Amino acid sequence: MSQKVVINYKDTWTTVGHNSLSGTRRTVRLVCAKADAEAVFSSLVNGAWYPTLGAGSGTTIVVSGYFDQAASSVTMGEAYATLNLIFDSQSSQPLVIGSGTNSNRYNPVYSLSTATDERPIEQHPDFLCKWAYNLYELIATGGTASAVPAWAATDNNPAGGTRAAPVAREPQYVWSRTQPTSPEDGKYYQQVQAATDFGMDTYLVPRPVVTSTIYYKDRNIKNSDIIAVGKLKAPSQVYIYGSSATQWLVVSGDIQDASDTLVAVTTSYQYAEEGYKTKVYAVAS
């Protein structure tokens, strides 16, 4: 900014938005020659970070903020012009006004919360029966059990057989956590292989939730800015997780007044690594 045109200045701080998400808003008022007002104003880039501003006569104003062009203004007086320059400041996630079709809103602020879903170990994609079940063979009383069959190393269906190609195992062999009752007189079930990870009955599946909050200026919000709950859509920020639309389900949406001039739209997306069923949930347009 030119060091020659500014005559005096005044700056004030006000709180905008909601809680700490929106930070603070600094208003810097500059008075300069009318002929130079537009040049001073146009030299500032919308959304750009300015640590300081030159205010003429060697004066430097510390602003430490992101310039909000839409909220700023130039007022022409009889002899001089007054520039009211607005800067949004926040240490972690600043509110930066968008551009073009998004000029009525601030860039989204994202957060991530961790969650898990407990499932039966049998639902694990790599599950093997030998992890959690003992293998029993039905033999005659006083008889000798056979060697552990080869299929026991890869069997993944405790009810008998494999998921890909079911094969009848019962009653000769049974996967069970406890000794089964014999279906025939004069026979009993002899354990031929112990579970390798006995007691591992469940496992945790990550179900993180990403929350997006967008502030809209002057309550200027359209239906197209809202995503219906129950639709599939990936948030713009997925952190370390997958980005496919079918992996994210919109689980909540909220619209609230954040200040006298701002409306906050908050949307939460829940992740499923294996994806949600498109027969049940539709992908958002």
ZADO-1210 file (C-alpha; in nm, 4 decimals, padded with zeros to 6 digits):
<atoms>
<atom x="00.0000" y="00.0000" z="00.0000" code="MET" pos="1"/>
<atom x="00.1222" y="00.3508" z="-00.0807" code="SER" pos="2"/>
<atom x="00.2926" y="00.5342" z="00.2037" code="GLN" pos="3"/>
<atom x="00.1970" y="00.8781" z="00.0613" code="LYS" pos="4"/>
<atom x="-00.1797" y="00.8901" z="00.0396" code="VAL" pos="5"/>
<atom x="-00.2985" y="00.7930" z="00.3855" code="VAL" pos="6"/>
<atom x="-00.3648" y="01.0833" z="00.6213" code="ILE" pos="7"/>
<atom x="-00.4809" y="00.9074" z="00.9401" code="ASN" pos="8"/>
<atom x="-00.6248" y="00.5811" z="01.0545" code="TYR" pos="9"/>
<atom x="-00.8242" y="00.4107" z="01.3293" code="LYS" pos="10"/>
<atom x="-00.8634" y="00.0376" z="01.3899" code="ASP" pos="11"/>
<atom x="-01.1072" y="-00.1572" z="01.6083" code="THR" pos="12"/>
<atom x="-01.1683" y="-00.5244" z="01.6922" code="TRP" pos="13"/>
<atom x="-01.5046" y="-00.6986" z="01.6993" code="THR" pos="14"/>
<atom x="-01.6040" y="-01.0631" z="01.7397" code="THR" pos="15"/>
<atom x="-01.7814" y="-01.2274" z="01.4456" code="VAL" pos="16"/>
<atom x="-01.9213" y="-01.5723" z="01.3749" code="GLY" pos="17"/>
<atom x="-01.9723" y="-01.8284" z="01.6463" code="HIS" pos="18"/>
<atom x="-01.7378" y="-01.9062" z="01.9342" code="ASN" pos="19"/>
<atom x="-01.3736" y="-01.9625" z="01.8371" code="SER" pos="20"/>
<atom x="-01.4495" y="-02.0910" z="01.4891" code="LEU" pos="21"/>
<atom x="-01.4857" y="-01.7442" z="01.3461" code="SER" pos="22"/>
<atom x="-01.2064" y="-01.5637" z="01.5277" code="GLY" pos="23"/>
<atom x="-01.2166" y="-01.1843" z="01.5362" code="THR" pos="24"/>
<atom x="-01.2794" y="-00.9135" z="01.2799" code="ARG" pos="25"/>
<atom x="-01.0590" y="-00.6069" z="01.2597" code="ARG" pos="26"/>
<atom x="-01.1889" y="-00.2889" z="01.1014" code="THR" pos="27"/>
<atom x="-00.9191" y="-00.0489" z="00.9835" code="VAL" pos="28"/>
<atom x="-01.0416" y="00.2989" z="00.8836" code="ARG" pos="29"/>
<atom x="-00.8102" y="00.4922" z="00.6543" code="LEU" pos="30"/>
<atom x="-00.8605" y="00.8501" z="00.5370" code="VAL" pos="31"/>
<atom x="-00.6848" y="00.9520" z="00.2158" code="CYS" pos="32"/>
<atom x="-00.7081" y="01.1783" z="-00.0870" code="ALA" pos="33"/>
<atom x="-01.0148" y="01.1050" z="-00.3017" code="LYS" pos="34"/>
<atom x="-00.8017" y="01.0593" z="-00.6104" code="ALA" pos="35"/>
<atom x="-00.6051" y="00.7786" z="-00.4442" code="ASP" pos="36"/>
<atom x="-00.8884" y="00.5939" z="-00.2692" code="ALA" pos="37"/>
<atom x="-00.9690" y="00.3432" z="-00.5413" code="GLU" pos="38"/>
<atom x="-00.6011" y="00.2661" z="-00.6033" code="ALA" pos="39"/>
<atom x="-00.5483" y="00.1947" z="-00.2341" code="VAL" pos="40"/>
<atom x="-00.8591" y="-00.0242" z="-00.2184" code="PHE" pos="41"/>
<atom x="-00.7828" y="-00.2209" z="-00.5350" code="SER" pos="42"/>
<atom x="-00.4255" y="-00.2897" z="-00.4215" code="SER" pos="43"/>
<atom x="-00.5619" y="-00.5228" z="-00.1524" code="LEU" pos="44"/>
<atom x="-00.6305" y="-00.8818" z="-00.2624" code="VAL" pos="45"/>
<atom x="-00.9472" y="-01.0481" z="-00.1419" code="ASN" pos="46"/>
<atom x="-00.8717" y="-01.3387" z="00.0957" code="GLY" pos="47"/>
<atom x="-00.5004" y="-01.2548" z="00.1127" code="ALA" pos="48"/>
<atom x="-00.3145" y="-01.2473" z="00.4453" code="TRP" pos="49"/>
<atom x="-00.1783" y="-00.9092" z="00.5546" code="TYR" pos="50"/>
<atom x="00.0471" y="-00.8932" z="00.8602" code="PRO" pos="51"/>
<atom x="00.0688" y="-00.5128" z="00.8408" code="THR" pos="52"/>
<atom x="-00.0528" y="-00.2131" z="00.6406" code="LEU" pos="53"/>
<atom x="00.1390" y="00.1058" z="00.5677" code="GLY" pos="54"/>
<atom x="-00.0509" y="00.4123" z="00.6858" code="ALA" pos="55"/>
<atom x="00.1671" y="00.6938" z="00.5558" code="GLY" pos="56"/>
<atom x="00.4386" y="00.9013" z="00.7231" code="SER" pos="57"/>
<atom x="00.6205" y="00.5838" z="00.8150" code="GLY" pos="58"/>
<atom x="00.3264" y="00.4525" z="01.0213" code="THR" pos="59"/>
<atom x="00.2617" y="00.0784" z="01.0115" code="THR" pos="60"/>
<atom x="-00.0619" y="-00.0828" z="01.1258" code="ILE" pos="61"/>
<atom x="-00.0432" y="-00.4421" z="01.2493" code="VAL" pos="62"/>
<atom x="-00.3559" y="-00.6148" z="01.1180" code="VAL" pos="63"/>
<atom x="-00.2616" y="-00.9866" z="01.1045" code="SER" pos="64"/>
<atom x="-00.5710" y="-01.0736" z="00.9110" code="GLY" pos="65"/>
<atom x="-00.7291" y="-01.1953" z="00.5881" code="TYR" pos="66"/>
<atom x="-00.8775" y="-00.9164" z="00.3771" code="PHE" pos="67"/>
<atom x="-01.2550" y="-00.9360" z="00.3262" code="ASP" pos="68"/>
<atom x="-01.3180" y="-00.7271" z="00.0179" code="GLN" pos="69"/>
<atom x="-01.6950" y="-00.7795" z="00.0127" code="ALA" pos="70"/>
<atom x="-01.7315" y="-00.6441" z="00.3669" code="ALA" pos="71"/>
<atom x="-01.4997" y="-00.3482" z="00.3074" code="SER" pos="72"/>
<atom x="-01.6029" y="-00.0156" z="00.1556" code="SER" pos="73"/>
<atom x="-01.4914" y="00.3212" z="00.0216" code="VAL" pos="74"/>
<atom x="-01.6887" y="00.6335" z="00.1127" code="THR" pos="75"/>
<atom x="-01.6214" y="00.9572" z="-00.0719" code="MET" pos="76"/>
<atom x="-01.6403" y="01.2817" z="00.1252" code="GLY" pos="77"/>
<atom x="-01.6131" y="01.6453" z="00.0141" code="GLU" pos="78"/>
<atom x="-01.2353" y="01.6615" z="00.0482" code="ALA" pos="79"/>
<atom x="-01.1178" y="01.3125" z="00.1394" code="TYR" pos="80"/>
<atom x="-01.2215" y="00.9492" z="00.1085" code="ALA" pos="81"/>
<atom x="-01.2689" y="00.7038" z="00.3933" code="THR" pos="82"/>
<atom x="-01.1770" y="00.3392" z="00.3499" code="LEU" pos="83"/>
<atom x="-01.3250" y="00.0885" z="00.5935" code="ASN" pos="84"/>
<atom x="-01.1099" y="-00.2222" z="00.5503" code="LEU" pos="85"/>
<atom x="-01.2196" y="-00.5481" z="00.7094" code="ILE" pos="86"/>
<atom x="-00.9749" y="-00.8227" z="00.8112" code="PHE" pos="87"/>
<atom x="-01.0718" y="-01.1603" z="00.9593" code="ASP" pos="88"/>
<atom x="-00.8152" y="-01.3077" z="01.1934" code="SER" pos="89"/>
<atom x="-00.7871" y="-01.6498" z="01.3553" code="GLN" pos="90"/>
<atom x="-00.4761" y="-01.8385" z="01.4520" code="SER" pos="91"/>
<atom x="-00.5716" y="-02.1886" z="01.3342" code="SER" pos="92"/>
<atom x="-00.8462" y="-02.1876" z="01.0700" code="GLN" pos="93"/>
<atom x="-00.9174" y="-01.8384" z="00.9391" code="PRO" pos="94"/>
<atom x="-01.2464" y="-01.7470" z="00.7837" code="LEU" pos="95"/>
<atom x="-01.1577" y="-01.6552" z="00.4265" code="VAL" pos="96"/>
<atom x="-01.4272" y="-01.5233" z="00.1973" code="ILE" pos="97"/>
<atom x="-01.4758" y="-01.7203" z="-00.1209" code="GLY" pos="98"/>
<atom x="-01.4682" y="-01.5840" z="-00.4751" code="SER" pos="99"/>
<atom x="-01.6888" y="-01.6003" z="-00.7822" code="GLY" pos="100"/>
<atom x="-02.0032" y="-01.8017" z="-00.7152" code="THR" pos="101"/>
<atom x="-01.8876" y="-01.8478" z="-00.3528" code="ASN" pos="102"/>
<atom x="-01.8440" y="-01.4775" z="-00.2786" code="SER" pos="103"/>
<atom x="-02.1337" y="-01.4876" z="-00.0322" code="ASN" pos="104"/>
<atom x="-01.9689" y="-01.7419" z="00.1967" code="ARG" pos="105"/>
<atom x="-01.6547" y="-01.8136" z="00.3929" code="TYR" pos="106"/>
<atom x="-01.4388" y="-02.1132" z="00.3149" code="ASN" pos="107"/>
<atom x="-01.5408" y="-02.4253" z="00.5129" code="PRO" pos="108"/>
<atom x="-01.3952" y="-02.5006" z="00.8558" code="VAL" pos="109"/>
<atom x="-01.3464" y="-02.8752" z="00.9126" code="TYR" pos="110"/>
<atom x="-01.3104" y="-03.0933" z="01.2208" code="SER" pos="111"/>
<atom x="-01.2555" y="-03.4664" z="01.2694" code="LEU" pos="112"/>
<atom x="-01.3889" y="-03.6811" z="01.5518" code="SER" pos="113"/>
<atom x="-01.3018" y="-04.0456" z="01.6042" code="THR" pos="114"/>
<atom x="-01.5594" y="-04.3195" z="01.6447" code="ALA" pos="115"/>
<atom x="-01.5644" y="-04.6968" z="01.6152" code="THR" pos="116"/>
<atom x="-01.8198" y="-04.9674" z="01.5505" code="ASP" pos="117"/>
<atom x="-01.7850" y="-05.3033" z="01.7293" code="GLU" pos="118"/>
<atom x="-01.8552" y="-05.6049" z="01.5097" code="ARG" pos="119"/>
<atom x="-01.8487" y="-05.9845" z="01.5477" code="PRO" pos="120"/>
<atom x="-01.5072" y="-06.1203" z="01.4518" code="ILE" pos="121"/>
<atom x="-01.6765" y="-06.3423" z="01.1905" code="GLU" pos="122"/>
<atom x="-01.7520" y="-06.0275" z="00.9845" code="GLN" pos="123"/>
<atom x="-01.3863" y="-05.9378" z="00.9458" code="HIS" pos="124"/>
<atom x="-01.2946" y="-05.9637" z="00.5749" code="PRO" pos="125"/>
<atom x="-00.9929" y="-06.1839" z="00.6535" code="ASP" pos="126"/>
<atom x="-01.1631" y="-06.3978" z="00.9166" code="PHE" pos="127"/>
<atom x="-01.0555" y="-06.7615" z="00.9614" code="LEU" pos="128"/>
<atom x="-01.2441" y="-07.0089" z="01.1809" code="CYS" pos="129"/>
<atom x="-00.9255" y="-07.1153" z="01.3567" code="LYS" pos="130"/>
<atom x="-00.8867" y="-06.7664" z="01.5051" code="TRP" pos="131"/>
<atom x="-01.1819" y="-06.7974" z="01.7424" code="ALA" pos="132"/>
<atom x="-01.3074" y="-07.1563" z="01.7284" code="TYR" pos="133"/>
<atom x="-01.1804" y="-07.4963" z="01.8322" code="ASN" pos="134"/>
<atom x="-01.2157" y="-07.7749" z="01.5771" code="LEU" pos="135"/>
<atom x="-01.3853" y="-08.0927" z="01.6956" code="TYR" pos="136"/>
<atom x="-01.4139" y="-08.4319" z="01.5253" code="GLU" pos="137"/>
<atom x="-01.6925" y="-08.6815" z="01.5961" code="LEU" pos="138"/>
<atom x="-01.5329" y="-09.0176" z="01.6838" code="ILE" pos="139"/>
<atom x="-01.6354" y="-09.3403" z="01.8500" code="ALA" pos="140"/>
<atom x="-01.5876" y="-09.3669" z="02.2255" code="THR" pos="141"/>
<atom x="-01.2367" y="-09.4960" z="02.2845" code="GLY" pos="142"/>
<atom x="-01.1370" y="-09.4162" z="01.9270" code="GLY" pos="143"/>
<atom x="-00.8554" y="-09.1949" z="01.8021" code="THR" pos="144"/>
<atom x="-00.9034" y="-08.8626" z="01.6302" code="ALA" pos="145"/>
<atom x="-00.7717" y="-08.8073" z="01.2789" code="SER" pos="146"/>
<atom x="-00.5008" y="-08.5595" z="01.1836" code="ALA" pos="147"/>
<atom x="-00.6128" y="-08.2006" z="01.1426" code="VAL" pos="148"/>
<atom x="-00.7643" y="-08.1777" z="00.7929" code="PRO" pos="149"/>
<atom x="-00.5934" y="-07.9455" z="00.5440" code="ALA" pos="150"/>
<atom x="-00.9044" y="-07.7351" z="00.4862" code="TRP" pos="151"/>
<atom x="-00.9011" y="-07.6250" z="00.8513" code="ALA" pos="152"/>
<atom x="-00.6188" y="-07.3793" z="00.7744" code="ALA" pos="153"/>
<atom x="-00.8332" y="-07.1698" z="00.5396" code="THR" pos="154"/>
<atom x="-01.1925" y="-07.2386" z="00.6412" code="ASP" pos="155"/>
<atom x="-01.3754" y="-06.9121" z="00.7131" code="ASN" pos="156"/>
<atom x="-01.7314" y="-07.0195" z="00.7831" code="ASN" pos="157"/>
<atom x="-01.7851" y="-07.1638" z="01.1319" code="PRO" pos="158"/>
<atom x="-02.1229" y="-07.3017" z="01.0219" code="ALA" pos="159"/>
<atom x="-01.9435" y="-07.5353" z="00.7802" code="GLY" pos="160"/>
<atom x="-01.7522" y="-07.4863" z="00.4581" code="GLY" pos="161"/>
<atom x="-01.6153" y="-07.1677" z="00.3098" code="THR" pos="162"/>
<atom x="-01.8029" y="-06.8589" z="00.2007" code="ARG" pos="163"/>
<atom x="-01.6873" y="-06.9084" z="-00.1579" code="ALA" pos="164"/>
<atom x="-01.7665" y="-07.2811" z="-00.1790" code="ALA" pos="165"/>
<atom x="-01.9748" y="-07.4212" z="00.1085" code="PRO" pos="166"/>
<atom x="-01.8883" y="-07.7789" z="00.1993" code="VAL" pos="167"/>
<atom x="-02.0711" y="-07.9898" z="00.4546" code="ALA" pos="168"/>
<atom x="-01.8447" y="-08.0444" z="00.7578" code="ARG" pos="169"/>
<atom x="-02.0979" y="-08.1540" z="01.0156" code="GLU" pos="170"/>
<atom x="-02.1480" y="-08.3849" z="01.1833" code="PRO" pos="171"/>
<atom x="-01.7980" y="-08.5267" z="01.1390" code="GLN" pos="172"/>
<atom x="-01.6276" y="-08.1936" z="01.2113" code="TYR" pos="173"/>
<atom x="-01.7628" y="-07.8944" z="01.4013" code="VAL" pos="174"/>
<atom x="-01.6180" y="-07.5495" z="01.4757" code="TRP" pos="175"/>
<atom x="-01.7197" y="-07.4547" z="01.8283" code="SER" pos="176"/>
<atom x="-01.5965" y="-07.2509" z="02.1249" code="ARG" pos="177"/>
<atom x="-01.7041" y="-07.5294" z="02.3633" code="THR" pos="178"/>
<atom x="-01.7311" y="-07.9044" z="02.3263" code="GLN" pos="179"/>
<atom x="-02.0487" y="-07.9887" z="02.1316" code="PRO" pos="180"/>
<atom x="-02.3009" y="-08.2504" z="02.2354" code="THR" pos="181"/>
<atom x="-02.2733" y="-08.5726" z="02.0361" code="SER" pos="182"/>
<atom x="-02.5648" y="-08.6402" z="01.8002" code="PRO" pos="183"/>
<atom x="-02.5088" y="-09.0183" z="01.8202" code="GLU" pos="184"/>
<atom x="-02.4869" y="-09.2714" z="02.1005" code="ASP" pos="185"/>
<atom x="-02.1434" y="-09.4254" z="02.1466" code="GLY" pos="186"/>
<atom x="-01.9657" y="-09.1241" z="01.9936" code="LYS" pos="187"/>
<atom x="-01.8310" y="-08.7949" z="02.1196" code="TYR" pos="188"/>
<atom x="-01.6564" y="-08.4852" z="01.9879" code="TYR" pos="189"/>
<atom x="-01.2796" y="-08.4831" z="02.0331" code="GLN" pos="190"/>
<atom x="-01.0913" y="-08.1546" z="01.9987" code="GLN" pos="191"/>
<atom x="-00.8366" y="-08.1833" z="01.7186" code="VAL" pos="192"/>
<atom x="-00.7268" y="-07.8194" z="01.6973" code="GLN" pos="193"/>
<atom x="-00.7430" y="-07.5333" z="01.9474" code="ALA" pos="194"/>
<atom x="-00.8332" y="-07.1757" z="01.8514" code="ALA" pos="195"/>
<atom x="-00.5235" y="-06.9684" z="01.7791" code="THR" pos="196"/>
<atom x="-00.6741" y="-06.6502" z="01.9273" code="ASP" pos="197"/>
<atom x="-00.9385" y="-06.7789" z="02.1654" code="PHE" pos="198"/>
<atom x="-01.1514" y="-06.5006" z="02.3160" code="GLY" pos="199"/>
<atom x="-01.1206" y="-06.2695" z="02.0162" code="MET" pos="200"/>
<atom x="-01.4952" y="-06.2367" z="01.9685" code="ASP" pos="201"/>
<atom x="-01.5227" y="-05.8846" z="01.8262" code="THR" pos="202"/>
<atom x="-01.3181" y="-05.6218" z="01.6458" code="TYR" pos="203"/>
<atom x="-01.3454" y="-05.2447" z="01.5994" code="LEU" pos="204"/>
<atom x="-01.4206" y="-05.0800" z="01.2666" code="VAL" pos="205"/>
<atom x="-01.3266" y="-04.7112" z="01.2263" code="PRO" pos="206"/>
<atom x="-01.6290" y="-04.4841" z="01.1896" code="ARG" pos="207"/>
<atom x="-01.4817" y="-04.1329" z="01.1995" code="PRO" pos="208"/>
<atom x="-01.7017" y="-03.8290" z="01.1487" code="VAL" pos="209"/>
<atom x="-01.5930" y="-03.5201" z="00.9542" code="VAL" pos="210"/>
<atom x="-01.7887" y="-03.2040" z="01.0297" code="THR" pos="211"/>
<atom x="-01.7954" y="-02.9075" z="00.7927" code="SER" pos="212"/>
<atom x="-01.9118" y="-02.5617" z="00.9007" code="THR" pos="213"/>
<atom x="-01.9654" y="-02.2881" z="00.6425" code="ILE" pos="214"/>
<atom x="-02.0609" y="-01.9303" z="00.7323" code="TYR" pos="215"/>
<atom x="-02.2780" y="-01.7383" z="00.4866" code="TYR" pos="216"/>
<atom x="-02.2835" y="-01.3591" z="00.4705" code="LYS" pos="217"/>
<atom x="-02.6065" y="-01.1645" z="00.5034" code="ASP" pos="218"/>
<atom x="-02.8016" y="-01.4889" z="00.5535" code="ARG" pos="219"/>
<atom x="-02.7525" y="-01.5515" z="00.1821" code="ASN" pos="220"/>
<atom x="-02.8073" y="-01.9278" z="00.1666" code="ILE" pos="221"/>
<atom x="-02.9715" y="-02.1383" z="-00.1041" code="LYS" pos="222"/>
<atom x="-03.1239" y="-02.4867" z="-00.1005" code="ASN" pos="223"/>
<atom x="-02.8346" y="-02.6040" z="-00.3181" code="SER" pos="224"/>
<atom x="-02.5989" y="-02.5211" z="-00.0282" code="ASP" pos="225"/>
<atom x="-02.7642" y="-02.7919" z="00.1853" code="ILE" pos="226"/>
<atom x="-02.6997" y="-03.1677" z="00.1580" code="ILE" pos="227"/>
<atom x="-02.9866" y="-03.3927" z="00.2623" code="ALA" pos="228"/>
<atom x="-02.9280" y="-03.6308" z="00.5514" code="VAL" pos="229"/>
<atom x="-02.9079" y="-03.9902" z="00.4309" code="GLY" pos="230"/>
<atom x="-02.7269" y="-03.9054" z="00.1057" code="LYS" pos="231"/>
<atom x="-02.3821" y="-04.0258" z="00.0051" code="LEU" pos="232"/>
<atom x="-02.1219" y="-03.7542" z="-00.0504" code="LYS" pos="233"/>
<atom x="-01.7559" y="-03.7179" z="00.0449" code="ALA" pos="234"/>
<atom x="-01.6561" y="-03.3985" z="00.2266" code="PRO" pos="235"/>
<atom x="-01.3877" y="-03.1849" z="00.0630" code="SER" pos="236"/>
<atom x="-01.1560" y="-03.2681" z="00.3551" code="GLN" pos="237"/>
<atom x="-01.1257" y="-03.6433" z="00.4237" code="VAL" pos="238"/>
<atom x="-00.7961" y="-03.6379" z="00.6178" code="TYR" pos="239"/>
<atom x="-00.6381" y="-03.9881" z="00.6124" code="ILE" pos="240"/>
<atom x="-00.9520" y="-04.1688" z="00.4937" code="TYR" pos="241"/>
<atom x="-01.0924" y="-04.2683" z="00.1561" code="GLY" pos="242"/>
<atom x="-01.2444" y="-04.0092" z="-00.0770" code="SER" pos="243"/>
<atom x="-01.5099" y="-04.2127" z="-00.2583" code="SER" pos="244"/>
<atom x="-01.8610" y="-04.0680" z="-00.2319" code="ALA" pos="245"/>
<atom x="-01.9978" y="-04.4122" z="-00.1389" code="THR" pos="246"/>
<atom x="-01.7713" y="-04.4217" z="00.1696" code="GLN" pos="247"/>
<atom x="-01.9311" y="-04.1151" z="00.3318" code="TRP" pos="248"/>
<atom x="-02.2886" y="-04.0854" z="00.4571" code="LEU" pos="249"/>
<atom x="-02.4393" y="-03.7495" z="00.5571" code="VAL" pos="250"/>
<atom x="-02.5654" y="-03.8223" z="00.9099" code="VAL" pos="251"/>
<atom x="-02.6654" y="-03.4758" z="01.0311" code="SER" pos="252"/>
<atom x="-02.7218" y="-03.1231" z="00.9101" code="GLY" pos="253"/>
<atom x="-02.7838" y="-02.8045" z="01.1018" code="ASP" pos="254"/>
<atom x="-02.8535" y="-02.4403" z="01.0126" code="ILE" pos="255"/>
<atom x="-02.8160" y="-02.1771" z="01.2836" code="GLN" pos="256"/>
<atom x="-02.7742" y="-01.8032" z="01.3179" code="ASP" pos="257"/>
<atom x="-02.4098" y="-01.7387" z="01.4041" code="ALA" pos="258"/>
<atom x="-02.4359" y="-01.3605" z="01.4427" code="SER" pos="259"/>
<atom x="-02.6525" y="-01.0720" z="01.3310" code="ASP" pos="260"/>
<atom x="-02.5270" y="-01.1132" z="00.9743" code="THR" pos="261"/>
<atom x="-02.3971" y="-01.4726" z="00.9505" code="LEU" pos="262"/>
<atom x="-02.5711" y="-01.8075" z="00.9122" code="VAL" pos="263"/>
<atom x="-02.3752" y="-02.1256" z="00.9873" code="ALA" pos="264"/>
<atom x="-02.4461" y="-02.4466" z="00.7934" code="VAL" pos="265"/>
<atom x="-02.2976" y="-02.7496" z="00.9683" code="THR" pos="266"/>
<atom x="-02.2896" y="-03.0899" z="00.7985" code="THR" pos="267"/>
<atom x="-02.1541" y="-03.4166" z="00.9411" code="SER" pos="268"/>
<atom x="-02.0293" y="-03.7061" z="00.7294" code="TYR" pos="269"/>
<atom x="-01.9645" y="-04.0567" z="00.8686" code="GLN" pos="270"/>
<atom x="-01.7062" y="-04.2838" z="00.7077" code="TYR" pos="271"/>
<atom x="-01.7300" y="-04.6536" z="00.6208" code="ALA" pos="272"/>
<atom x="-01.4163" y="-04.8038" z="00.4685" code="GLU" pos="273"/>
<atom x="-01.6075" y="-05.0818" z="00.2946" code="GLU" pos="274"/>
<atom x="-01.8587" y="-04.8296" z="00.1586" code="GLY" pos="275"/>
<atom x="-02.2330" y="-04.7879" z="00.2038" code="TYR" pos="276"/>
<atom x="-02.4840" y="-04.9816" z="-00.0056" code="LYS" pos="277"/>
<atom x="-02.6088" y="-04.7750" z="-00.2993" code="THR" pos="278"/>
<atom x="-02.9229" y="-04.9908" z="-00.3012" code="LYS" pos="279"/>
<atom x="-03.0058" y="-04.8307" z="00.0328" code="VAL" pos="280"/>
<atom x="-02.8462" y="-04.4852" z="00.0061" code="TYR" pos="281"/>
<atom x="-02.8404" y="-04.2591" z="-00.2993" code="ALA" pos="282"/>
<atom x="-02.5371" y="-04.0549" z="-00.4008" code="VAL" pos="283"/>
<atom x="-02.6011" y="-03.6810" z="-00.3644" code="ALA" pos="284"/>
<atom x="-02.6172" y="-03.4878" z="-00.6908" code="SER" pos="285"/>
</atoms>
